[in-house]
Amino acid sequence: MNDPNDLPDHEKTSSENADSTGSNAGPNPVESETDEPNETTAANFPPALPRRNPWEQIPLPGQGQLSESEDRTWGMLCHLAAFAGLLLPSLGNIIGPLIVWLIKRDTSPFVDAHGKESLNFQISMTIYLYVGGTVVFGISVVLSLLICLGSLMSIFLGLLLSCLVIVAIIYQIVAAIRAKEGGFLRYPLTIRFFR
C-alpha cells in the first residue's frame, strides 16, 4: 500500500476524498484548507440584502418607567380594551384602546407599541365592517329589486362579515396573551395609521 505522506499534494487530496467518499472525484471545491473564501462559492453570488424585520423595533417590557409585569398588564389591556365595543357598539372598540394608550404611552415604550398596534387594527376593522356593511346593504337592495336572490346574497355576505368579526375577536385574544407573555403580535390586514 502507498503511504499518503509519500504522495504529491494533488494526489493526497484525491486519495483523502477517495477514503471519505468512496470515489476518486478529486479535490472538493467547497472545502478549502485555508480560511480564505472559495472563488467558486463566495465570488459568484451577490451579497445578501439586509432584510428589514418589522418586529425589530418592538421594545421589551420593563424598558420604560413601569415594571416588567406592569408593562405586560397594560400591554394586554390595550388589546382587551377593544371589547368596550360590546358596550358602545359604534366606536367603543376604538375608544377603549385609545384611552389605555393615551394614559400609558409616555411611560412605557412597550405599551406604546401595543396601543398603536391595537388602534391600527381596530380602526382597520371598523373601516372594513362599515364598508362591507354598506356593500352588503347595497347589493341586497339592488338584487331584491331585480330578482329574489337579494335575501340569499345578503345572508351570505352577512355571514362573511360575521366571520370577520369572529376572526378579529380571536386575534384580539391572541394579541392580549402575547402581550401578557412579553411578546408581540402583528395583526394581519391592518392599515398602519399610527407608526
Backbone as CSV, one residue per row, in Angstrom:
resi,resn,N_x,N_y,N_z,CA_x,CA_y,CA_z,C_x,C_y,C_z
1,MET,0.836,-1.177,0.000,0.000,0.000,0.000,0.872,1.227,0.000
2,ASN,0.336,2.265,-0.598,1.062,3.527,-0.642,0.786,4.317,0.620
3,ASP,1.824,4.932,1.124,1.687,5.802,2.285,1.234,7.174,1.786
4,PRO,0.157,7.795,2.349,-0.313,9.085,1.860,0.736,10.182,2.012
5,ASN,1.661,10.027,2.934,2.685,11.059,3.106,3.709,11.045,1.972
6,ASP,3.820,9.926,1.246,4.769,9.831,0.150,4.209,10.385,-1.161
7,LEU,2.901,10.667,-1.231,2.280,11.122,-2.471,2.453,12.627,-2.647
8,PRO,2.436,13.118,-3.892,2.432,14.567,-4.120,1.119,15.167,-3.615
9,ASP,1.080,16.512,-3.461,-0.070,17.198,-2.868,-1.368,16.935,-3.624
10,HIS,-1.349,17.023,-4.974,-2.596,16.831,-5.710,-3.132,15.404,-5.582
11,GLU,-2.275,14.437,-5.377,-2.730,13.066,-5.192,-3.191,12.816,-3.756
12,LYS,-2.613,13.557,-2.771,-3.066,13.415,-1.382,-4.524,13.806,-1.261
13,THR,-4.913,14.910,-1.897,-6.284,15.384,-1.797,-7.244,14.376,-2.397
14,SER,-6.882,13.834,-3.572,-7.789,12.886,-4.201,-7.840,11.573,-3.429
15,SER,-6.761,11.167,-2.807,-6.811,9.933,-2.033,-7.586,10.131,-0.742
16,GLU,-7.519,11.335,-0.137,-8.306,11.606,1.061,-9.788,11.608,0.719
17,ASN,-10.141,12.189,-0.455,-11.539,12.174,-0.872,-12.001,10.767,-1.177
18,ALA,-11.129,9.972,-1.759,-11.500,8.599,-2.071,-11.767,7.835,-0.784
19,ASP,-10.993,8.125,0.286,-11.213,7.444,1.555,-12.531,7.867,2.187
20,SER,-12.864,9.154,2.092,-14.049,9.642,2.788,-15.328,9.422,1.993
21,THR,-15.275,9.509,0.673,-16.496,9.379,-0.109,-16.590,8.066,-0.840
22,GLY,-15.534,7.338,-0.933,-15.551,6.072,-1.624,-15.294,6.216,-3.110
23,SER,-15.024,7.398,-3.603,-14.723,7.582,-5.023,-13.506,8.471,-5.146
24,ASN,-12.948,8.486,-6.296,-11.757,9.284,-6.548,-12.162,10.497,-7.371
25,ALA,-12.963,11.404,-6.775,-13.550,12.514,-7.504,-12.641,13.712,-7.580
26,GLY,-11.579,13.774,-6.906,-10.708,14.941,-6.929,-10.968,15.834,-5.737
27,PRO,-10.320,16.987,-5.708,-10.490,17.866,-4.558,-11.905,18.432,-4.496
28,ASN,-12.365,18.625,-3.279,-13.695,19.171,-3.058,-13.618,20.690,-3.184
29,PRO,-14.381,21.319,-4.110,-14.279,22.763,-4.286,-14.888,23.553,-3.138
30,VAL,-15.754,22.943,-2.349,-16.381,23.667,-1.253,-15.443,23.763,-0.064
31,GLU,-14.751,22.666,0.249,-13.839,22.667,1.378,-12.497,23.233,0.949
32,SER,-11.928,24.017,1.789,-10.638,24.608,1.478,-9.740,24.444,2.684
33,GLU,-8.460,24.253,2.429,-7.529,24.084,3.537,-7.190,25.421,4.184
34,THR,-7.471,26.526,3.497,-7.187,27.843,4.047,-8.492,28.472,4.511
35,ASP,-8.398,29.547,5.249,-9.569,30.250,5.737,-10.107,31.249,4.728
36,GLU,-9.483,31.380,3.571,-9.925,32.326,2.563,-11.200,31.819,1.913
37,PRO,-12.109,32.740,1.495,-13.330,32.281,0.833,-13.017,31.634,-0.501
38,ASN,-13.761,30.646,-0.836,-13.557,29.897,-2.063,-14.117,30.695,-3.237
39,GLU,-13.389,30.766,-4.337,-13.806,31.529,-5.509,-15.105,31.010,-6.086
40,THR,-15.294,29.718,-6.082,-16.451,29.142,-6.752,-17.744,29.366,-5.977
41,THR,-17.679,29.654,-4.705,-18.913,29.843,-3.957,-19.152,31.303,-3.600
42,ALA,-18.214,31.971,-2.981,-18.446,33.311,-2.466,-18.423,34.370,-3.555
43,ALA,-17.588,34.223,-4.557,-17.427,35.273,-5.553,-18.563,35.305,-6.562
44,ASN,-19.272,34.203,-6.750,-20.301,34.147,-7.776,-21.669,34.633,-7.300
45,PHE,-21.858,34.823,-6.023,-23.153,35.233,-5.507,-23.092,36.672,-5.027
46,PRO,-24.164,37.447,-5.293,-24.173,38.822,-4.779,-24.343,38.806,-3.261
47,PRO,-23.909,39.855,-2.612,-24.077,39.885,-1.151,-25.556,39.920,-0.797
48,ALA,-25.874,39.340,0.323,-27.269,39.298,0.764,-27.740,40.697,1.118
49,LEU,-28.952,41.024,0.701,-29.531,42.319,1.032,-29.997,42.293,2.478
50,PRO,-29.812,43.396,3.194,-30.302,43.410,4.578,-31.824,43.371,4.570
51,ARG,-32.379,42.490,5.384,-33.827,42.375,5.475,-34.322,43.229,6.627
52,ARG,-35.392,43.957,6.377,-35.996,44.764,7.431,-37.006,43.899,8.170
53,ASN,-36.751,43.709,9.435,-37.640,42.923,10.263,-38.642,43.871,10.910
54,PRO,-39.940,43.732,10.634,-40.908,44.680,11.195,-41.024,44.603,12.707
55,TRP,-40.529,43.511,13.303,-40.644,43.356,14.752,-39.390,43.803,15.497
56,GLU,-38.365,44.233,14.787,-37.123,44.552,15.480,-37.214,45.842,16.294
57,GLN,-38.167,46.715,15.993,-38.304,47.941,16.761,-39.232,47.790,17.963
58,ILE,-39.780,46.632,18.175,-40.706,46.428,19.278,-39.912,46.383,20.580
59,PRO,-40.215,47.298,21.493,-39.472,47.311,22.760,-39.890,46.154,23.660
60,LEU,-38.994,45.806,24.539,-39.254,44.761,25.515,-39.940,45.349,26.735
61,PRO,-40.711,44.543,27.459,-41.350,45.068,28.665,-40.307,45.433,29.720
62,GLY,-40.602,46.470,30.486,-39.710,46.899,31.558,-38.674,47.917,31.140
63,GLN,-38.720,48.424,29.912,-37.725,49.394,29.456,-38.120,50.832,29.778
64,GLY,-39.378,51.051,30.150,-39.830,52.402,30.472,-39.861,52.615,31.975
65,GLN,-40.799,53.438,32.407,-40.929,53.751,33.823,-41.690,52.670,34.591
66,LEU,-42.368,51.791,33.875,-43.145,50.736,34.522,-42.297,49.485,34.708
67,SER,-42.692,48.662,35.669,-42.001,47.383,35.851,-42.399,46.444,34.712
68,GLU,-41.702,45.332,34.606,-41.976,44.386,33.525,-43.399,43.831,33.622
69,SER,-43.846,43.493,34.814,-45.190,42.929,34.960,-46.267,43.985,34.694
70,GLU,-46.026,45.237,35.110,-46.986,46.308,34.797,-47.045,46.564,33.299
71,ASP,-45.884,46.531,32.643,-45.848,46.693,31.195,-46.691,45.631,30.501
72,ARG,-46.508,44.403,30.927,-47.257,43.308,30.309,-48.749,43.453,30.544
73,THR,-49.121,43.857,31.742,-50.535,44.020,32.057,-51.162,45.136,31.231
74,TRP,-50.499,46.280,31.146,-51.031,47.396,30.361,-51.012,47.083,28.862
75,GLY,-50.018,46.354,28.415,-49.989,45.928,27.010,-51.159,45.004,26.694
76,MET,-51.479,44.120,27.627,-52.622,43.228,27.455,-53.917,44.037,27.454
77,LEU,-54.005,45.027,28.325,-55.212,45.851,28.392,-55.432,46.657,27.112
78,CYS,-54.356,47.002,26.427,-54.506,47.713,25.147,-55.335,46.887,24.167
79,HIS,-55.146,45.580,24.185,-55.882,44.715,23.269,-57.272,44.353,23.809
80,LEU,-57.356,44.100,25.109,-58.647,43.706,25.688,-59.622,44.871,25.796
81,ALA,-59.118,46.102,25.836,-59.993,47.268,25.926,-60.855,47.412,24.681
82,ALA,-60.499,46.739,23.611,-61.304,46.791,22.387,-62.663,46.126,22.595
83,PHE,-62.781,45.294,23.616,-64.073,44.685,23.894,-65.058,45.700,24.479
84,ALA,-64.626,46.928,24.684,-65.552,48.002,25.045,-66.548,48.241,23.913
85,GLY,-66.208,47.748,22.732,-67.133,47.826,21.607,-68.408,47.047,21.847
86,LEU,-68.377,46.122,22.797,-69.599,45.401,23.145,-70.542,46.287,23.957
87,LEU,-69.981,47.256,24.689,-70.800,48.175,25.470,-71.192,49.412,24.663
88,LEU,-70.271,49.910,23.875,-70.520,51.059,22.993,-70.365,50.574,21.546
89,PRO,-71.431,50.048,20.970,-71.293,49.341,19.695,-70.706,50.141,18.538
90,SER,-70.879,51.413,18.493,-70.432,52.149,17.317,-68.911,52.272,17.238
91,LEU,-68.295,52.898,18.230,-66.845,53.116,18.198,-66.150,52.712,19.495
92,GLY,-66.796,51.930,20.329,-66.198,51.515,21.595,-64.932,50.698,21.412
93,ASN,-64.863,49.964,20.307,-63.668,49.163,20.057,-62.452,50.035,19.767
94,ILE,-62.664,51.274,19.390,-61.550,52.209,19.175,-61.302,53.042,20.427
95,ILE,-62.373,53.449,21.096,-62.244,54.312,22.275,-61.529,53.601,23.420
96,GLY,-61.813,52.310,23.642,-61.172,51.557,24.726,-59.654,51.527,24.603
97,PRO,-59.098,51.018,23.485,-57.640,51.017,23.346,-57.039,52.425,23.307
98,LEU,-57.799,53.380,22.768,-57.304,54.761,22.710,-57.098,55.320,24.113
99,ILE,-58.024,55.052,25.018,-57.893,55.547,26.393,-56.681,54.909,27.076
100,VAL,-56.533,53.597,26.950,-55.390,52.914,27.572,-54.086,53.433,26.988
101,TRP,-54.036,53.599,25.684,-52.826,54.070,25.012,-52.481,55.497,25.436
102,LEU,-53.486,56.380,25.511,-53.221,57.765,25.908,-52.749,57.871,27.359
103,ILE,-53.205,56.983,28.213,-52.804,57.018,29.619,-51.346,56.599,29.787
104,LYS,-50.908,55.552,29.093,-49.599,54.942,29.367,-48.565,55.055,28.247
105,ARG,-48.859,55.725,27.165,-47.906,55.745,26.048,-46.610,56.474,26.385
106,ASP,-46.660,57.466,27.256,-45.450,58.224,27.592,-44.593,57.535,28.647
107,THR,-45.176,56.620,29.395,-44.422,55.969,30.466,-43.828,54.629,30.060
108,SER,-44.268,54.081,28.927,-43.791,52.756,28.544,-43.751,52.604,27.025
109,PRO,-42.562,52.359,26.452,-42.495,52.093,25.014,-43.198,50.792,24.624
110,PHE,-43.237,49.818,25.525,-43.912,48.544,25.269,-45.418,48.770,25.123
111,VAL,-46.006,49.512,26.039,-47.438,49.816,25.979,-47.727,50.712,24.779
112,ASP,-46.825,51.614,24.459,-46.993,52.479,23.298,-47.094,51.646,22.018
113,ALA,-46.217,50.666,21.863,-46.235,49.817,20.669,-47.510,48.974,20.605
114,HIS,-47.919,48.407,21.737,-49.134,47.591,21.748,-50.376,48.451,21.529
115,GLY,-50.391,49.647,22.093,-51.526,50.547,21.890,-51.678,50.951,20.434
116,LYS,-50.562,51.277,19.790,-50.619,51.641,18.367,-51.099,50.476,17.517
117,GLU,-50.590,49.298,17.809,-50.987,48.121,17.027,-52.470,47.826,17.218
118,SER,-52.948,47.913,18.456,-54.360,47.656,18.723,-55.242,48.707,18.056
119,LEU,-54.845,49.968,18.147,-55.625,51.026,17.498,-55.648,50.866,15.986
120,ASN,-54.511,50.561,15.393,-54.467,50.350,13.944,-55.415,49.226,13.531
121,PHE,-55.397,48.143,14.283,-56.256,47.004,13.947,-57.730,47.365,14.117
122,GLN,-58.064,48.025,15.214,-59.468,48.354,15.467,-60.005,49.360,14.443
123,ILE,-59.209,50.339,14.082,-59.643,51.304,13.063,-59.807,50.591,11.719
124,SER,-58.870,49.710,11.383,-58.969,48.964,10.124,-60.214,48.089,10.102
125,MET,-60.474,47.364,11.190,-61.655,46.501,11.237,-62.941,47.313,11.165
126,THR,-62.964,48.480,11.802,-64.151,49.332,11.737,-64.406,49.779,10.303
127,ILE,-63.351,50.181,9.614,-63.495,50.587,8.207,-63.993,49.410,7.377
128,TYR,-63.375,48.235,7.566,-63.785,47.069,6.798,-65.249,46.711,7.049
129,LEU,-65.683,46.787,8.313,-67.063,46.424,8.630,-68.059,47.444,8.095
130,TYR,-67.737,48.733,8.199,-68.646,49.743,7.661,-68.736,49.661,6.142
131,VAL,-67.607,49.512,5.478,-67.619,49.382,4.019,-68.317,48.086,3.619
132,GLY,-67.982,46.999,4.305,-68.626,45.719,3.999,-70.122,45.755,4.247
133,GLY,-70.546,46.383,5.337,-71.970,46.503,5.624,-72.693,47.325,4.586
134,THR,-72.054,48.387,4.136,-72.647,49.218,3.087,-72.769,48.438,1.787
135,VAL,-71.744,47.678,1.452,-71.782,46.866,0.232,-72.866,45.796,0.340
136,VAL,-72.954,45.135,1.488,-73.982,44.106,1.682,-75.366,44.719,1.531
137,PHE,-75.573,45.867,2.155,-76.880,46.516,2.066,-77.181,46.921,0.622
138,GLY,-76.197,47.501,-0.052,-76.409,47.925,-1.437,-76.697,46.757,-2.359
139,ILE,-75.935,45.685,-2.220,-76.150,44.520,-3.077,-77.507,43.880,-2.796
140,SER,-77.879,43.793,-1.526,-79.161,43.162,-1.205,-80.331,44.002,-1.710
141,VAL,-80.225,45.325,-1.663,-81.296,46.182,-2.175,-81.411,46.047,-3.687
142,VAL,-80.274,46.115,-4.382,-80.289,46.012,-5.839,-80.809,44.652,-6.277
143,LEU,-80.306,43.589,-5.659,-80.731,42.250,-6.060,-82.181,41.966,-5.679
144,SER,-82.651,42.531,-4.579,-84.053,42.301,-4.205,-84.988,43.019,-5.157
145,LEU,-84.544,44.131,-5.732,-85.359,44.808,-6.729,-85.361,44.054,-8.058
146,LEU,-84.236,43.460,-8.398,-84.130,42.767,-9.676,-84.671,41.343,-9.609
147,ILE,-84.194,40.598,-8.669,-84.606,39.200,-8.535,-84.724,38.854,-7.060
148,CYS,-85.165,37.689,-6.785,-85.384,37.275,-5.395,-84.133,36.754,-4.713
149,LEU,-82.970,36.876,-5.325,-81.738,36.388,-4.709,-81.136,37.388,-3.715
150,GLY,-81.728,38.533,-3.576,-81.199,39.560,-2.687,-81.092,39.098,-1.254
151,SER,-82.099,38.384,-0.773,-82.068,37.928,0.617,-81.013,36.842,0.815
152,LEU,-80.877,35.955,-0.168,-79.837,34.927,-0.045,-78.444,35.525,-0.091
153,MET,-78.249,36.490,-0.981,-76.940,37.133,-1.100,-76.624,37.936,0.162
154,SER,-77.597,38.633,0.722,-77.344,39.404,1.932,-77.045,38.482,3.114
155,ILE,-77.686,37.317,3.163,-77.384,36.356,4.226,-75.952,35.854,4.082
156,PHE,-75.556,35.526,2.866,-74.194,35.040,2.619,-73.151,36.101,2.980
157,LEU,-73.363,37.327,2.517,-72.388,38.386,2.809,-72.411,38.765,4.287
158,GLY,-73.564,38.668,4.902,-73.650,38.904,6.344,-72.861,37.867,7.132
159,LEU,-72.897,36.624,6.664,-72.093,35.571,7.308,-70.603,35.847,7.142
160,LEU,-70.218,36.367,5.975,-68.803,36.720,5.780,-68.370,37.826,6.741
161,LEU,-69.224,38.822,6.927,-68.895,39.887,7.881,-68.852,39.344,9.310
162,SER,-69.731,38.407,9.616,-69.705,37.784,10.951,-68.401,37.016,11.162
163,CYS,-67.933,36.347,10.113,-66.652,35.637,10.213,-65.510,36.628,10.454
164,LEU,-65.576,37.799,9.822,-64.553,38.826,10.033,-64.540,39.264,11.501
165,VAL,-65.714,39.414,12.080,-65.797,39.805,13.500,-65.223,38.708,14.389
166,ILE,-65.528,37.458,14.094,-65.022,36.334,14.899,-63.499,36.259,14.801
167,VAL,-62.960,36.418,13.597,-61.505,36.395,13.414,-60.861,37.557,14.175
168,ALA,-61.498,38.728,14.147,-60.964,39.882,14.882,-60.935,39.608,16.380
169,ILE,-61.974,38.988,16.905,-62.013,38.659,18.334,-60.906,37.672,18.685
170,ILE,-60.705,36.671,17.837,-59.645,35.688,18.093,-58.283,36.366,18.105
171,TYR,-58.037,37.248,17.132,-56.752,37.940,17.089,-56.563,38.859,18.297
172,GLN,-57.627,39.482,18.779,-57.515,40.331,19.970,-57.095,39.499,21.173
173,ILE,-57.689,38.344,21.327,-57.358,37.481,22.469,-55.917,36.981,22.358
174,VAL,-55.513,36.554,21.156,-54.141,36.070,20.963,-53.139,37.202,21.218
175,ALA,-53.442,38.410,20.738,-52.541,39.548,20.962,-52.448,39.888,22.449
176,ALA,-53.559,39.798,23.165,-53.537,40.061,24.607,-52.685,39.026,25.332
177,ILE,-52.800,37.766,24.935,-51.990,36.718,25.563,-50.512,36.939,25.266
178,ARG,-50.196,37.280,24.017,-48.791,37.546,23.666,-48.238,38.725,24.459
179,ALA,-49.045,39.774,24.622,-48.591,40.939,25.386,-48.350,40.561,26.837
180,LYS,-49.210,39.742,27.396,-49.044,39.315,28.791,-47.781,38.478,28.960
181,GLU,-47.398,37.747,27.895,-46.174,36.942,27.929,-44.932,37.764,27.595
182,GLY,-45.122,39.036,27.250,-43.988,39.880,26.891,-43.676,39.881,25.411
183,GLY,-44.521,39.283,24.613,-44.310,39.205,23.171,-45.120,40.248,22.430
184,PHE,-45.261,40.035,21.128,-45.955,40.993,20.283,-46.598,40.243,19.127
185,LEU,-47.785,40.661,18.749,-48.467,40.089,17.591,-48.730,41.201,16.593
186,ARG,-48.254,41.020,15.383,-48.531,41.966,14.305,-49.820,41.494,13.632
187,TYR,-50.899,42.300,13.776,-52.184,41.928,13.198,-52.092,41.911,11.674
188,PRO,-52.728,40.928,11.033,-52.738,40.915,9.569,-53.798,41.876,9.024
189,LEU,-53.645,42.267,7.773,-54.601,43.118,7.058,-54.891,44.420,7.796
190,THR,-53.880,44.970,8.437,-54.054,46.182,9.227,-53.444,47.366,8.501
191,ILE,-54.211,48.449,8.421,-53.706,49.693,7.859,-52.935,50.393,8.981
192,ARG,-51.723,50.842,8.712,-50.880,51.459,9.750,-51.130,52.961,9.819
193,PHE,-52.125,53.342,10.645,-52.404,54.761,10.856,-51.405,55.371,11.817
194,PHE,-51.045,54.630,12.849,-50.063,55.065,13.841,-48.815,54.230,13.663
195,ARG,-47.666,54.889,13.580,-46.398,54.153,13.419,-45.523,54.355,14.614
